[in-house]
Amino acid sequence: MPPVVNPLVPTIFHEPWWMEVVTGGHYAIAEVADNGRMVGRLYYFPRRRGGLTYSIMPPMTHFLGPAIIDDGGNPSTRFLRRAQITQELIRKLPSASVYQYKCHRDITDAIAFQQMQFYTSVQFNYEVFPDAEDVLWKNLRGEKRKKIRSAQRAVIVSDIHDPFEFWQFYDSNLQKKDSLNVCNRQICCRLIGECLTRNCGRIYAAFDKNHQLVAAVFCLWDGTSSYYFMSTRTPEAHNGAISLLAWEAMKDAASRGLIFDFDGLNNSKAVLFFTEFGGIISPRFIVTRQTFLGGIALNIKNMHRESKYFY
C-alpha cells in the first residue's frame, strides 16, 4: 500500500527539499492556521524583471497550488472550508503584477481563485490507475501493444543510476534535433540525484544489441502518483523504445499502488502517444491573476512557447 499522504505536502513538488533545489531557496510560503493548527499552505516565488514583480511556476515543477486540510464533512461543508482557506491564502500573497499556478490533482475546481479575481484555464492530463498487469495490458491500444512487443525483441531494459549520464544523453539528443534544452543542468541533475537517493525516482533505460544507450525515461513518485517526467531517445532508436520504457514504468507504479500520471499534455503530438496507454483524461487547472502590464509581459513570454495552445 502507498504511504499516507500529508495534505500539506500533497505532491512531491510540494516537498521543501524540491523547492530548495528548483528555486535555490528563493521562495516564500503563505500559511493559514486554525486555533494554532496549520490548515493551509501556498508557495510563491517573488521575482522582479523590467520593473515588474511576478510569481510563476519554478523550473521543472509541473504541479503546485494550495495544500489544504479541510477536516472532512459533507461535500458542501468541505467545499466551503477549502474555498475559505484558499481565499485566506491568496489574501496573504504580497502585491505582484503576475501570479500563476498550475494546480495539482486535488484541486478539483478553481472557484475560490475566480472569486479572488484569477482567470482560469486548463491543461488536460492522462492518468492510469493501478490494476493487475493483464488488465493494464488489455487496456493498451492494439498498435501500442505491437510497438512494445517489437521493442522487447530489439532492446534490453535496464536502469541508469548516474543523473549526469542521463542529462548528457537527454541534452545530446536535443542537440541532434536542433532543439533547445530548457532544463538547467545543475537543477536537473540535483533533482534526479535527490529522487534516486530518496528512493522516489528511477531512470528506465533501453540499450540496443550493441549495448548502446538508445532511450531513457525518468519517472518520480510520491504517495499518490508516479509521474512520467522526462524522456529521450536517439534518432536511430527503435520506434517503440520509449513506449516500452513507459510501459515498464506504468507496471512499476501499479506495483506500488500508485496512479501513473503522464504529467500533462504539452503538445499535440503527445495526445495520440498518451491516449494509446488507455488512461483517463483529467483536468489540471491553471490560475492566473495579472495587472494590465503583467498581462502584456506574460503574453510576450508565452509567444515564445513552442505549443501556444498547450501548457
Helices and strands as residue ranges (DSSP letters): G 12-14, H 16-23, E 28-34, E 37-44, E 47-49, E 52-55, E 67-68, H 75-91, E 98-102, H 111-115, E 119-128, H 133-139, H 142-154, E 156-160, H 163-176, H 185-197, E 201-207, E 213-221, E 225-233, H 241-255, E 259-261, H 269-275, E 280-290, H 292-303
